[in-house]
Amino acid sequence: MSSVVVIADSGCDLPSAILSHYNIHLAPLIARFGMYEIIDSPEARAEFWDKYDISQPPQTSGPSVGTWVEVYQAALEQADEAVVVTLTGKHSGTFNSAMVAAAEFSGRVHVFDSWSLSLGEGLLVQRAAQLAASGESTATILEELTLWRRQLRVFIILDTMEAIQRGGRLAPLMAAIKRMSSILKIKPVLTLREGTLTFDGAVRSTKRGLSRLSNSVVDQPLAAVAVAHTRSLKLAEQLADRVAVASAHPREAILLIEAGPALAAHAGPGALGLAFVPAEPK
């Protein structure tokens, strides 16, 4: 039996190959299109977009307390303790549900708020799994996650604002963003600060967006980096190529993922994201 197992919600958007390699257990989110439900998984992306209508974005919900309990029970058959990484608690009830469920397991389950989503959460989940596979203790894993969370940078460029406006996730900022967009025809750039999505500027075109994101890592050694997209694989590959050159980070080490409902339902199609953790100075 291994000492520590890693668990996450499916909002981390990690590919099936990584989940399988590190034996990461997932609690699935749910996307609802009226009465029709899709249980989130890497294999459900095509079905999600088949149902998607930007004029009526789906509702999303995190795993229930009961679902978390079932996932914990299965995972703890293989390990003494579990480290659980969740979506930011500032925009989802997933963290709270995971915490409530953890109370039933006598201190064996340790829940960590990623303060992020999609590719940002995914980098933290992957790091936790790497440390667990190396035999590190729960305390060491949580300490490393806290360090990475503080250093993590996430940027998301929206191709359209219609979905996020309808979803209401940026209600306090929407007036300013909408005004800028109507006047300047811009694409908003969002970031996460201590788990809260905030407006971080704008670009006039996709080309300038690629430049802005890749310029954020120029000559910067990276411990980990990921690129995410919503139905924009070619642009995501271009961004990954440019980030590899700008940072001298191996292209094959850049995690490239298609974002699931936790991001896609609110960002809409055509979104691009970059997440990275700077390497510690040697």
C-alpha positions as CSV (number, residue, x, y, z in Angstrom):
1,M,0.0,0.0,0.0
2,S,1.4,3.4,-0.9
3,S,1.6,6.1,1.7
4,V,-0.2,9.0,-0.1
5,V,-2.7,9.0,-2.9
6,V,-3.7,12.1,-4.8
7,I,-7.3,13.0,-5.6
8,A,-8.7,16.0,-7.6
9,D,-11.9,17.2,-9.1
10,S,-12.2,16.8,-12.9
11,G,-11.8,20.6,-13.2
12,C,-8.1,20.1,-13.2
13,D,-8.4,19.0,-16.8
14,L,-5.5,16.6,-16.8
15,P,-5.3,14.2,-19.7
16,S,-6.2,10.5,-19.1
17,A,-2.6,9.4,-19.7
18,I,-1.4,11.5,-16.7
19,L,-4.2,10.5,-14.5
20,S,-3.5,6.8,-15.2
21,H,0.3,7.2,-14.9
22,Y,0.1,8.7,-11.4
23,N,-3.1,6.8,-10.3
24,I,-4.8,10.2,-9.6
25,H,-8.4,9.7,-8.5
26,L,-11.1,12.0,-9.9
27,A,-14.3,13.3,-8.5
28,P,-16.3,14.5,-11.6
29,L,-18.0,17.8,-12.1
30,I,-21.3,17.9,-13.9
31,A,-22.4,20.1,-16.8
32,R,-26.2,20.5,-17.3
33,F,-27.9,21.5,-20.5
34,G,-31.4,21.9,-19.3
35,M,-32.4,18.4,-18.1
36,Y,-29.4,16.8,-20.0
37,E,-26.4,16.1,-17.8
38,I,-22.8,15.3,-18.8
39,I,-20.5,13.8,-16.2
40,D,-17.2,15.5,-16.8
41,S,-14.1,13.5,-17.9
42,P,-11.4,14.0,-20.5
43,E,-13.4,11.7,-22.8
44,A,-16.5,13.9,-22.5
45,R,-15.1,17.0,-24.3
46,A,-16.6,16.3,-27.7
47,E,-20.1,15.6,-26.2
48,F,-19.9,18.8,-24.2
49,W,-19.2,20.9,-27.3
50,D,-21.9,19.0,-29.3
51,K,-24.4,20.3,-26.8
52,Y,-22.9,23.7,-26.3
53,D,-24.8,26.9,-27.3
54,I,-23.1,30.1,-26.4
55,S,-26.5,31.9,-26.1
56,Q,-27.5,29.4,-23.4
57,P,-24.3,28.2,-21.7
58,P,-24.7,25.2,-19.5
59,Q,-24.9,25.2,-15.7
60,T,-22.0,23.5,-13.9
61,S,-21.8,22.0,-10.4
62,G,-19.0,20.4,-8.4
63,P,-19.1,16.9,-7.0
64,S,-21.5,16.4,-4.2
65,V,-20.4,15.5,-0.7
66,G,-21.6,11.9,-1.3
67,T,-19.5,11.7,-4.5
68,W,-16.4,12.9,-2.6
69,V,-17.0,10.3,0.1
70,E,-17.2,7.5,-2.5
71,V,-14.0,8.7,-4.2
72,Y,-12.2,9.0,-0.8
73,Q,-13.2,5.5,0.2
74,A,-12.0,3.9,-3.1
75,A,-8.7,5.9,-2.9
76,L,-8.0,5.0,0.7
77,E,-8.1,1.3,-0.1
78,Q,-4.8,1.9,-1.8
79,A,-3.1,4.4,0.6
80,D,-2.8,5.5,4.2
81,E,-3.6,9.1,3.4
82,A,-5.0,11.3,0.6
83,V,-4.1,14.8,-0.6
84,V,-7.0,16.4,-2.4
85,V,-6.6,19.4,-4.7
86,T,-9.7,21.3,-5.8
87,L,-10.9,24.2,-7.9
88,T,-10.6,27.6,-6.3
89,G,-13.1,28.0,-3.5
90,K,-13.7,31.6,-4.6
91,H,-15.7,30.5,-7.7
92,S,-16.9,27.0,-6.8
93,G,-18.4,25.1,-3.9
94,T,-16.1,22.2,-4.8
95,F,-13.6,22.9,-2.1
96,N,-16.3,23.2,0.6
97,S,-17.9,19.9,-0.4
98,A,-14.5,18.2,-0.4
99,M,-13.8,19.5,3.1
100,V,-17.2,18.4,4.5
101,A,-16.6,14.9,3.1
102,A,-13.1,14.7,4.5
103,A,-14.4,15.2,8.0
104,E,-15.6,11.6,7.9
105,F,-12.1,10.1,7.5
106,S,-10.4,10.8,10.8
107,G,-7.7,13.1,9.5
108,R,-6.6,10.8,6.6
109,V,-7.9,13.2,3.9
110,H,-6.2,16.6,3.5
111,V,-7.9,19.1,1.2
112,F,-6.0,21.8,-0.6
113,D,-7.6,24.8,-2.4
114,S,-5.6,25.3,-5.6
115,W,-6.8,29.0,-5.9
116,S,-7.0,28.1,-9.6
117,L,-8.8,26.2,-12.2
118,S,-8.2,24.1,-15.3
119,L,-4.6,24.2,-16.3
120,G,-3.5,26.0,-13.1
121,E,-5.1,23.5,-10.9
122,G,-3.8,20.7,-13.2
123,L,-0.2,21.8,-12.6
124,L,-0.6,21.6,-8.8
125,V,-2.3,18.2,-9.1
126,Q,0.4,16.8,-11.3
127,R,3.1,18.1,-8.9
128,A,1.4,16.5,-5.9
129,A,1.2,13.2,-7.8
130,Q,4.9,13.4,-8.7
131,L,5.8,13.9,-5.0
132,A,3.5,11.2,-3.9
133,A,5.0,8.8,-6.4
134,S,8.5,9.7,-5.0
135,G,7.4,8.6,-1.6
136,E,7.1,12.1,0.0
137,S,5.0,12.6,3.1
138,T,1.7,14.4,3.2
139,A,3.3,17.3,5.0
140,T,6.0,17.7,2.4
141,I,3.4,17.6,-0.4
142,L,1.2,20.2,1.2
143,E,4.2,22.4,1.8
144,E,5.3,22.2,-1.8
145,L,1.7,22.9,-3.0
146,T,1.6,26.0,-0.9
147,L,4.8,27.2,-2.4
148,W,3.7,26.5,-6.0
149,R,0.3,28.1,-5.4
150,R,2.0,31.3,-4.3
151,Q,4.2,31.3,-7.4
152,L,1.6,30.1,-9.9
153,R,0.7,32.5,-12.7
154,V,-2.4,32.0,-14.8
155,F,-3.5,34.1,-17.8
156,I,-6.7,33.5,-19.9
157,I,-7.6,35.3,-23.1
158,L,-11.2,35.2,-24.1
159,D,-12.3,35.2,-27.8
160,T,-15.8,36.2,-26.8
161,M,-17.3,37.7,-23.7
162,E,-20.9,36.4,-24.3
163,A,-20.5,33.2,-22.2
164,I,-18.8,34.8,-19.2
165,Q,-21.3,37.7,-19.3
166,R,-24.2,35.3,-19.2
167,G,-22.6,33.2,-16.5
168,G,-22.1,36.1,-14.2
169,R,-18.6,35.1,-12.9
170,L,-17.1,38.5,-13.5
171,A,-20.2,40.6,-12.7
172,P,-18.3,43.3,-10.8
173,L,-16.0,43.8,-13.8
174,M,-18.3,43.3,-16.7
175,A,-19.3,46.9,-17.1
176,A,-15.7,48.1,-17.7
177,I,-14.8,45.1,-19.8
178,K,-17.9,45.4,-22.0
179,R,-17.4,49.2,-22.4
180,M,-13.8,48.6,-23.5
181,S,-14.8,45.8,-25.9
182,S,-17.5,47.8,-27.6
183,I,-15.2,50.8,-28.1
184,L,-11.9,49.1,-28.9
185,K,-13.0,45.6,-30.1
186,I,-10.6,44.0,-27.6
187,K,-10.2,40.6,-26.2
188,P,-10.1,40.6,-22.4
189,V,-7.1,39.0,-20.5
190,L,-8.0,37.5,-17.2
191,T,-5.8,36.3,-14.4
192,L,-6.3,34.7,-10.9
193,R,-5.2,36.5,-7.8
194,E,-5.5,34.4,-4.6
195,G,-8.2,32.4,-6.3
196,T,-10.3,35.2,-7.7
197,L,-10.7,35.8,-11.4
198,T,-9.8,39.4,-12.3
199,F,-9.4,41.6,-15.3
200,D,-5.7,41.9,-16.3
201,G,-5.9,44.0,-19.5
202,A,-6.8,43.4,-23.1
203,V,-5.4,42.7,-26.5
204,R,-6.6,43.8,-29.9
205,S,-6.1,40.5,-31.8
206,T,-5.3,36.9,-31.3
207,K,-1.8,37.5,-32.7
208,R,-1.1,40.1,-30.0
209,G,-2.6,37.8,-27.4
210,L,-0.1,35.1,-28.3
211,S,2.7,37.6,-28.0
212,R,1.5,38.9,-24.7
213,L,1.3,35.4,-23.2
214,S,4.6,34.2,-24.5
215,N,6.3,37.4,-23.5
216,S,5.3,36.7,-19.9
217,V,7.9,33.9,-19.7
218,V,10.8,35.4,-21.7
219,D,14.2,34.3,-20.3
220,Q,12.4,32.9,-17.3
221,P,13.3,29.3,-16.1
222,L,10.1,27.4,-15.4
223,A,9.4,24.6,-13.0
224,A,6.2,23.7,-14.9
225,V,4.1,25.2,-17.7
226,A,0.7,24.4,-19.3
227,V,-1.3,25.7,-22.2
228,A,-5.1,25.2,-22.3
229,H,-7.7,26.0,-24.9
230,T,-11.4,25.7,-25.7
231,R,-11.8,24.3,-29.2
232,S,-8.6,26.1,-30.3
233,L,-6.0,23.4,-30.6
234,K,-4.0,25.0,-33.4
235,L,-3.7,28.3,-31.6
236,A,-2.8,26.4,-28.4
237,E,0.0,24.5,-30.2
238,Q,1.3,27.8,-31.6
239,L,1.3,29.3,-28.1
240,A,3.1,26.2,-26.7
241,D,5.7,26.6,-29.4
242,R,6.3,30.2,-28.7
243,V,6.5,29.7,-24.9
244,A,9.1,26.9,-25.4
245,V,11.3,29.3,-27.4
246,A,10.7,32.3,-25.1
247,S,11.5,30.4,-21.9
248,A,13.9,27.7,-23.2
249,H,11.6,25.2,-21.6
250,P,11.4,21.8,-23.5
251,R,8.4,21.8,-25.8
252,E,7.6,18.2,-25.0
253,A,7.4,19.1,-21.3
254,I,4.7,21.7,-21.8
255,L,1.3,20.3,-20.8
256,L,-1.3,20.9,-23.5
257,I,-4.9,20.4,-22.5
258,E,-8.4,21.1,-23.7
259,A,-10.3,22.8,-20.9
260,G,-13.4,21.2,-19.6
261,P,-16.7,22.6,-18.3
262,A,-15.3,24.4,-15.2
263,L,-13.6,26.9,-17.6
264,A,-15.3,26.3,-20.9
265,A,-18.9,26.9,-19.7
266,H,-17.9,30.4,-18.7
267,A,-15.1,31.3,-21.2
268,G,-16.8,30.0,-24.3
269,P,-15.1,28.7,-27.4
270,G,-11.8,30.2,-28.6
271,A,-10.3,30.8,-25.2
272,L,-6.5,30.4,-24.6
273,G,-4.8,30.0,-21.3
274,L,-1.2,29.9,-20.0
275,A,-0.2,28.7,-16.5
276,F,3.4,28.5,-15.2
277,V,5.4,28.1,-12.1
278,P,8.8,29.9,-12.2
279,A,11.7,27.7,-11.2
280,E,13.4,28.6,-7.9
281,P,16.7,30.4,-8.3
282,K,19.6,28.0,-7.9
